[in-house]
Amino acid sequence: MAAFAAFSPVLHAREDVDLKVTGVTFIEAPPGRDKNLTAFGASPSQEKVEINAVATSRTLQFVEASGGFPDKGDVNVTAVFPDKSSQAFGNAEMSGFAKFSADGRTRSFNLVINRLPDKPVSGLIFEGTLPLSVANGTSKAAQALDPQRLGPLKLGSVDILQFKVDGTSVHFQGNDTLLRIKTLSLKLPSGQMIKAERGGWQRTNADYSQTWKFDAPLAKGELQAELYDGMKTVRQPVRFVVGRPW
């Protein structure tokens, strides 16, 4: 069955970051299921506990980048049984595709575990740390762009070692400074502004690539960007308790 579950109060966190649960989904397989644990979606015995939450900061901005979290974090799940005993139950996964507020001060995140113990539980404890990419603020940068002249670009503090234009998209290759780009647009000589949306990105060791999709075909003009300043990853402490009744 699926339902919303009770949860612990908001955890006051370090680095001026607060966490708040916005909802919990608990899907428990019916009695008499196979005793072998089965990954969610692999058989009719579907199980899942998912915590939907938001992180908010008064002084920091959350960094928006394709791919969501940079790693899986370290949020351990403990199952608590009716007899007060408990069992360590592995790590929760963090989903990507987070949503961000317009001012960057709030972002969403999900913690998911896709299997439950074979015997009934009274609750689950999610506890540990998760990585949040943050910045102290943003700054503006601009650089001339000629789609016919491929080569290195210096966009403020961002090092673009190579770029390729494909219709309405531009593909950057460089290092981790590419992650500092928050927004990107192209100003044409006529004064018209063409905005871009963040596309996919890839990383191979220290080599990064990133794609931006514009509203119109790219032409000669001026790239204008808003860049994150003082980027860092904080290890955010987490403790959420999901328990009956649900």
Secondary structure, 3 states (H helix, E strand, C coil): CEECCECCCCCECCCCEEEEEEEEEEECCCCCCCCCCCCCCCCCCCCEEEEEEEEEECCCEECCCCCCCCCCCEEEEEEECCCCCEEEEEECEECCCCCECCCCCEEEEEEEECCCCCCCCCEEEEEEEEEEEEECEEEEEEEEECCCCCCCEEECCEEEEEEEEECCEEEEEECHHHHHEEEEEEECCCCCEEEEEEEEEEEECCEEEEEEEECCCCCCEEEEEEEEECCEEEEEEEEEEEECCC
